[in-house]
Amino acid sequence: MGLRWWRNFGAALAGVLLFFHGFCYSEKAPNYSFLQEAKQAPPNLYYDYIIIGGGTSGCALAATLSQNATVLVLERGGSPYGNPKIRNLDSFFANILDNSPLSPSQSFISEDGVFNTRARVLGGGSALNAGFYSRASAGFVKSSGWDERLVKESYEWVEKKVVFKPPMLQWQSAVRDGLLEAGVLPYNGFSYEHLYGTKVGGTIFDHQDHRHTAADLLEYANPKNIVVLLHATVEKIEFRLHGESKPIASGVIFRDEVGVRHNAYRRDSKSEIILSAGAIGSPQLLMLSGIGPESHLKAHGIPVILEQPMVGQGMADNPMNALPIPSPRPVENSLIQVVGITTFGSYIEAASGSDIIRSWFHRPPEQLSNASTNPKGTEKAHKAMNTMMKATVRGGIILEKIKGPISTGHLKLRTTNPEDNPYVTFNYFEEPEDLQRCVEGMRTIIKVINSKAFSKFRFPHIPVQLLIDMMVYSPVNLRPRHVGASIFLEQFCIDTVMTIWHYHGGCHVGRVVEPDYKVIGVDGLRIIDGSTFNHSPGTNPQATVMMLGRYMGEKILGER
């Protein structure tokens, strides 16, 4: 496959993969009197609830608890308000690739060789994601043991503040109709519910294309009872030990942006510390605090508070695979608005707009220099990327992610510095059923591309095989490429796997926490975030993560 082909085809694709393009924001930021920099905090603080992480679940949880208790939120990142890299749709990928110390995103590469990102900003992943909003399935709610009435009320509480109906213009409509033509039936119209077939879901972008985030849920908070400290990096949770009784979480040590340490303590016996640091942060902080596999903690010189071998186990990330489609006609800028929920366990979504492929395929040279592909393939990918970065064409992307997944991995500490990323292994496609779901999902995508409904958005002289070849030889990850990847969809899935940023696990219910999310073996500590999920809920998890914050806030207040 020569450079001439890359130039011609790459030029036709340069605008294709705008997977998360969309944050133009001019709205005035909320006047949160309780938002402060951590360096302004006194040396010692006392609160009813100390929430570690002001992310997708943490903001909803804090707003709820503040109605009847004092709440301190410790967020290691800054504010999303007034930040054009967060609010401006065109800056999404620049934001993801920003590795500066104050970036709202923190990149890491999993041990599987897949580029990934974790949020470092108030609002968490909802300040960085594609905005799609869809509830968990009824089966997920039931298996979680949740109160269905309170779940419904909690979803609605979120939706009143941050969720909207998308416009569904030409590209998204063509994908919707193509899914129906491909047999992803029935058509369920606009719905937040998880229903087999094709539907239009919600979005956290309003009708002016302004992003709303979980941080907006703090508008529900009682400003007299809450303080949110920004750039507050928690180093560890402290415990009191009394003979043979359980260790009791008593407080946390956190560091402000200039390196000064502060202490926050539980006010009384009813008070709690709640970890809402996400699937990466929560198991990492448990280990740094002395709760985890004993041998691993001792290897890092961490005093063991509680031997808990399941911390960091069961880590999972829903694998994503995609095909770019260059368009002979203009397309709107759109994020995920429609989804095909198949019966075989794959979810089909799409996005469109200019400048996509340049953003999607741009990787810092230091990342690509470590590529595990062969040198010729890496050089070819570099040339293709450079060609695409100079081109401007129209198009979009159709992707699939698999349900679950069944395949899981683990998380281990890299260092004892809480700001350093841990080692994370997801073991993509380790289970054959996951791989088969990907294959069926890719076959469905091909049917959509070849459908009559989608025909106006593709060049008739560009076969699907060329789209497949494009992905195989593009630097979408650091995994080795195999000859069969262009021929066999099984190898294609393995070689071109990407993240859709839906990682979860590491602190599972029944293994690390009780059904009420209290950490097993200690008192005064809960974990309320996606690290407790066995599977990613719905097609996209943010709706359920925000709901869980509200749901558990109500439950905890009820206990008081």
C-alpha positions, 0 to 999 in steps of 0.5 A: 500500500504505497504513499500515493494511495495514502495521499488520495485516500487519506485526503478523502478521510481527513475529517472523518473521525470527529467522535466527540466534536462538540463543545461551543459554550458561551454561557455564564458560569454558575456563581458557586460561592463554595468553589475554592482553591485548595491552597485557601483551605486551613490546615485542618477541616471537619465535615460530616462527609468528605468526598474524594473526587468531584466527578460524575458521581461525586458532584451529584452525591455532594449536592444531595448530601449538602441538603442535610449535612456539611460536605467537603469535596476534594477535586484534584483538577480545576473548574470546567467553567470558562475553560475553552478547551472543555467548552469548545467543541473544536478543542476536544482532541486538543484537550485529550492530548494535552499533557500539561500539569493542569490539563483537565485530562490525564492520558495513560497507555494501558498495558494492552497498548491502548491510548486512554485518558482519565478525567482531572476536572470538576465534573469528571468524565462528563466534562470530556465525553461525547455527551450521549445519555442513556439509562441502564437496562432494567436487568442491570438495575435489578441485578444491582439490588437498587430500589427501582422507584428511587432509581427512576426519581434519581435519573429524572433529577439528573435529566432536569438539569443536564439532559436534552433531546438532540437535533438529529440532522442528516448524517445521524438520520442516515445512520439511524435508517441504515441501522433499521435497514441492517436489521437492528429493530425495532425503532424505538424513537427518542428514549432514555431507556435501554431498549433492543433496537434502534433509538435516539438517546439524550445528550448533555449538549443543549440546543445551542450546542453548549455542554452541560456537566455533572458540575452543573448538578451542584446548582442543587447544593445548599451553598451553606453546607458545602465546600468544593476544593479544587487542585486538592490531591488526596495522598491517602485516607487515614485510619484509627486502629483499636485492638481487634476491632475494624480499622476506622477511616478518620480523615484524609491527607491532601496536598494543594497545588503548591504542595502544602499538606492539609488534613480533613477529618470526619466530624463525628461517628455518623460522618463518612469518607466517600471515595468517588475518584473513578475506576482508576482513582478509587482502587489506586487510593485504597492501595495507597491508604493500605487496603489491597493485596498485602504483598503488593503493598509491602513491595511499595513500602505501604503499611498494610491496614487491611489485606484485601486481594480483590482491590484492583481486580476485575478492571474492564474497558469496553473495547471499541472498533470503528470504520471511517467513512469519507462523504461526497457531500457536506455533513453536520458536526454531530456527536453520538445521538443514535444507538443500535442496541443489538441482541447479540451484545454490541452497540452501534453509534456514529458521529460526523464532522470536519477535522475528525480524522486529523484529531483522531489520528494525531498522536504525540511523537513520543507515543508513536515512537514506542509503537509495537508495530513493525518499523515499516508499518510505523513509518507508513502510519506517520506518513499517512497521519501527516497527509491527513493532518494537511487535508480537509474533507468531509465524513464521519465514523461508525463504531461499535462497542461490546456489552459488558465486557466479559474480559477483565484485567487488573490495576497495580500501583506504579509508584506511591505518588497519587498523581502518577498513573497506575499500571492498568491491564484490561485484557481486551478480547481475552474471552472469545464471546467478547471477540465474537460480539465485536465481529458481529458488530463490525458486520453490522457496521458494514451493512449500515455503510452499504445500506441504501439509506446511507448511500448519499454519504459514501463514495461508491468507488471506495469499497469497505475493504479500503476503509478496513485497510485504513484502520489497520495501518493507522496509529490508533494504538500501539498493538502489533499488526498482523497480516490477517487483520485486513482479511479476518474481522477477528484479527481486525478487532484485536489489532485495531481496538480502541477505548471508548473511555468506559472503564470500570471495576476494581472495587466490585460490590461483594468483593471490595464493598457491601451492597450499600457501598461500604468498604468491607472490613473497615468502618466510616468509608464507602466507594460510590462510582463506576469502580463498583460496577461489574459491567458498564451500564447501558450503552454509555455509563454517564447517566447511571454514574450520575444517577448513582451519586443522587441515589446513594446521597438519598440513601445515606441521608435516610440513614441519618 
